[in-house]
């Protein structure tokens, strides 16, 4: 009897995720912790059930896109427009201070400017996928802290592009003028679409009435809106997730969110799960076992530093200490886009193999421990 070679690893992956999910449910922990742990177990450095990391990462990127699409349907456009100071000034101050903190260590250890800037950028980015999923599960997206965090996360996603350009410059590479022009033009167009959507009470989607009557057409229409705008922003040199978020805003303004949620929810669950599994697969367990003390110390340092920086920035922008501290705890981990930055740094020769593995371990563990850090911060504030 012939058995497809994909069946066995698929069964193993699903079984591990299900078992971990049941255990975490008993301890009232979010499922994303189980996804990351499952990735560590099934990855090349674990049981080796799945070895095609590139495929998993591509599927995980779709998870980020779908997550931002759903978030775009649920946020209030008026709050986004009204909170531009938090988004722009908060993110700018946060990145500058993060680079400054790394510079204090880098000068002492005689690091190059490129390495200091790269690692400063890495720790300044928080996880859009982790934080927004936690806020959504807890019903806090519309809260004051949730709104602040969303604004900063979206601004960080926008900042990834200039960060990559800056790293390339420091590594001796010079992007073409046409590429820079395309990114600037794309950013201006995305902002224009977002502002137009946010200032309109209702937008009519083409063929909305016909699509509503057919469930199969609903699935493909929703996927077209999500990935179509993600493709456009990606082609313009921007974040694909940003385009998906704007697509979600458009669908929300068209008042068509009911059928989109129903049609895409199972797809979103699968791909967001794959996203976190792919993060866990990048961890080298042998490296972690050998250097676990250093990794844990760095993760704790990142949590404390990011919480301190974000709390001060938000407080300086007029938020209460309570809101600032809770928002800062939500943003304390290192984000998924930092994986991209550190990979670019390795390819450009800014960091070596040891620093790369150490950074990957710190990022993954910060994502794994982030729900516990946030829950602890919320308990202390109570």
QUIBEL-V140001 format. One record per run of one state. SS is the DSSP state (a for helix, b for strand, c for the rest). FROM is the first residue (numbers start at 1). TO is the last residue. If there is no record, write none. Layout:
SS_FROM_TO + SS_FROM_TO
This chain:
c_1_4 + a_5_26 + c_27_30 + a_31_42 + c_43_52 + a_53_74 + c_75_76 + a_77_82 + c_83_83 + a_84_108 + c_109_112 + a_113_124 + c_125_127 + a_128_138 + c_139_143 + a_144_170 + c_171_176 + a_177_198 + c_199_207 + a_208_212 + c_213_214 + a_215_235 + c_236_239 + a_240_253 + c_254_256 + a_257_281 + c_282_284 + a_285_290 + c_291_291 + a_292_316 + c_317_320 + a_321_330 + c_331_336 + a_337_347 + c_348_352 + a_353_381 + c_382_382
